[in-house]
Amino acid sequence: LVINQRSFLENYPLLRYHKIRVGFFAECGKLLFTQDVVVENKAETEITYDASQGVAGVILNLDDLDFIKFELDVQTLAWFKKAYSGIESSLTRALVWRAIFDQVKAANGIKNTELLDLVIQCLPLETNAFVIQILTSFAGEVLDDYSCDANQDIYRPKLFACIYDALVKSKDTQVTKKLIDLLIRFAKTDENYQVLKEFYD
């Protein structure tokens, strides 16, 4: 496995040592094992790992041990989409959402609509109120600041419907409270307001 490092600012091309934890996951999302790694102060750091255990996904900076940003390659993003409900750690899910959001903002391999589609896919599966807040916050910012008017018209009602469906199925008090707040945030049409009225009635 090759870990590529680049400087955050082009004007200050300084590469540093970083001690991170790398998580190796099964296809279903189960964490198979971790490996503590020292990323060297150079463009590439090569590490070896036991591939015999059926590793399907690799997440850098597991447990958020170092102050770095990591990116998802095509294979890891595809795995994350399929394995979402099997990833037990809410922190891991939150860190991956942050990486996806950062890549959308930087126009780096992930489209804004891809994030929005992923939120609609994963929100019904999410059980942690904090992660729900994170992923819908990212969705709202991408929708408002990084989407054309046509995509806003397409995705806003989809997000509202997705949040409402998750709300009526929720049995967790904290999750329910967060979803109600989000439903109000994404309501924009008379039909949405009618849904809200009927919900409160």
C-alpha positions in Angstrom: 0.0 0.0 0.0 1.4 3.4 -1.0 0.4 6.5 1.0 0.8 9.7 -1.0 1.5 12.9 0.8 1.4 16.4 -0.5 1.7 19.8 1.2 -1.5 21.7 2.0 -0.2 25.0 0.5 1.8 25.2 -2.7 3.7 28.2 -1.4 4.9 26.1 1.6 5.8 22.7 0.1 6.8 21.2 3.5 6.1 17.5 4.0 6.0 16.2 7.6 6.1 13.0 9.6 2.7 11.8 10.7 1.8 8.9 13.0 -1.6 7.6 11.9 -3.7 4.5 12.3 -4.8 2.7 9.1 -8.0 0.7 9.2 -8.4 -2.4 7.0 -12.0 -3.4 6.4 -13.9 -6.4 5.0 -16.3 -6.0 2.1 -19.2 -5.9 4.5 -17.7 -3.0 6.5 -16.4 -4.9 9.4 -13.0 -3.7 10.7 -10.6 -6.6 10.2 -7.5 -5.1 11.8 -5.6 -1.8 12.3 -2.0 -0.9 11.7 -0.1 2.1 13.2 2.0 3.8 10.6 4.6 6.6 10.5 4.1 8.5 7.3 7.5 9.8 6.3 8.3 13.3 5.3 8.3 12.5 1.6 5.8 12.2 -1.2 5.3 8.4 -0.9 5.4 6.0 2.1 5.0 2.4 1.3 3.6 -0.1 3.9 2.9 -3.8 3.8 -0.2 -5.5 5.3 -1.8 -8.9 5.4 -4.0 -9.1 2.4 -5.0 -12.7 3.1 -7.9 -11.6 5.4 -10.0 -10.3 2.5 -9.4 -6.6 2.8 -11.9 -4.6 0.7 -11.6 -1.1 2.1 -8.7 1.0 3.6 -9.3 4.1 5.7 -6.4 6.4 6.6 -6.1 8.3 9.9 -8.6 6.0 11.7 -9.6 7.3 15.1 -8.4 10.8 14.0 -5.0 10.5 15.7 -3.2 13.1 13.6 -4.1 16.5 12.2 -4.3 15.6 8.5 -6.8 15.4 5.7 -7.1 12.2 3.7 -8.7 11.5 0.3 -10.8 8.6 -1.0 -9.7 6.9 -4.1 -12.3 5.4 -6.5 -12.1 2.0 -5.0 -12.5 3.1 -1.4 -15.5 5.4 -2.3 -17.2 2.5 -4.1 -16.6 0.3 -1.0 -17.9 2.9 1.4 -21.1 3.2 -0.6 -21.8 -0.5 -0.4 -20.5 -1.2 3.1 -22.0 1.8 4.9 -24.4 0.0 7.2 -21.7 -2.4 8.2 -19.2 0.2 9.4 -19.7 0.1 13.2 -17.7 3.2 14.3 -19.6 6.5 14.0 -16.3 8.3 14.1 -15.1 6.4 11.1 -18.3 7.2 9.2 -18.0 10.9 10.2 -14.3 11.1 9.1 -15.2 9.6 5.7 -18.0 12.1 5.2 -15.6 14.9 5.9 -13.2 13.6 3.4 -15.9 13.3 0.7 -17.1 16.8 1.5 -13.6 18.2 1.2 -13.1 16.5 -2.1 -16.3 18.0 -3.5 -15.3 21.5 -2.4 -11.9 21.0 -4.0 -13.5 19.5 -7.2 -11.2 16.6 -6.6 -12.7 13.4 -8.0 -16.1 13.5 -6.4 -19.1 15.5 -7.9 -21.5 17.5 -5.8 -24.4 15.3 -7.1 -22.5 12.2 -6.0 -22.4 13.5 -2.4 -26.1 14.4 -2.5 -27.0 10.9 -3.9 -24.9 9.3 -1.2 -26.6 11.3 1.6 -30.0 10.2 0.3 -28.8 6.6 0.2 -27.1 6.6 3.6 -29.4 8.8 5.7 -32.0 6.1 6.2 -29.2 3.7 7.4 -27.6 6.2 9.9 -28.3 5.6 13.6 -26.1 8.3 15.2 -27.5 11.8 15.7 -24.1 13.4 15.4 -23.3 11.8 12.1 -26.8 12.7 10.8 -26.0 16.3 11.7 -22.7 16.1 9.8 -23.8 14.5 6.6 -26.9 16.7 6.3 -24.9 19.8 7.1 -22.5 18.9 4.2 -25.5 18.2 2.0 -27.0 21.6 2.8 -23.8 23.4 2.0 -23.2 21.5 -1.2 -26.8 22.1 -2.3 -26.7 25.9 -1.5 -23.1 26.8 -2.5 -21.9 24.2 -5.0 -25.0 23.3 -7.0 -26.7 25.0 -9.9 -30.4 26.0 -9.7 -31.5 23.0 -11.7 -29.9 20.6 -9.3 -31.2 22.5 -6.3 -34.7 22.0 -7.6 -34.1 18.3 -8.1 -32.3 17.5 -4.9 -34.0 19.7 -2.3 -37.4 17.8 -2.4 -35.5 14.5 -2.5 -33.6 15.4 0.7 -36.8 16.6 2.3 -38.6 13.3 1.5 -35.6 11.3 2.6 -35.5 13.1 6.0 -39.2 12.7 6.5 -39.1 9.0 5.8 -36.2 8.6 8.3 -38.2 10.7 10.8 -41.3 8.6 10.8 -39.3 5.4 11.2 -37.0 6.8 13.9 -37.3 5.3 17.4 -34.3 7.1 18.9 -35.1 10.4 20.7 -31.9 12.2 19.8 -32.1 11.1 16.1 -35.8 12.2 16.0 -35.1 15.6 17.4 -32.3 16.1 14.9 -34.4 15.0 11.9 -37.2 17.4 12.9 -34.8 20.3 12.9 -33.5 19.1 9.4 -37.0 18.8 8.1 -37.7 22.4 8.9 -34.4 23.4 7.3 -35.0 21.7 4.0 -38.7 22.7 3.7 -39.1 25.2 0.8 -42.4 24.5 -0.9 -46.1 24.8 0.1 -46.3 21.0 -0.1 -43.3 20.7 2.4 -45.0 23.1 4.8 -48.2 21.1 4.6 -46.3 18.0 5.5 -44.8 19.8 8.5 -48.2 21.0 9.6 -49.7 17.5 9.4 -46.7 16.1 11.3 -47.2 18.6 14.2 -50.9 18.2 14.2 
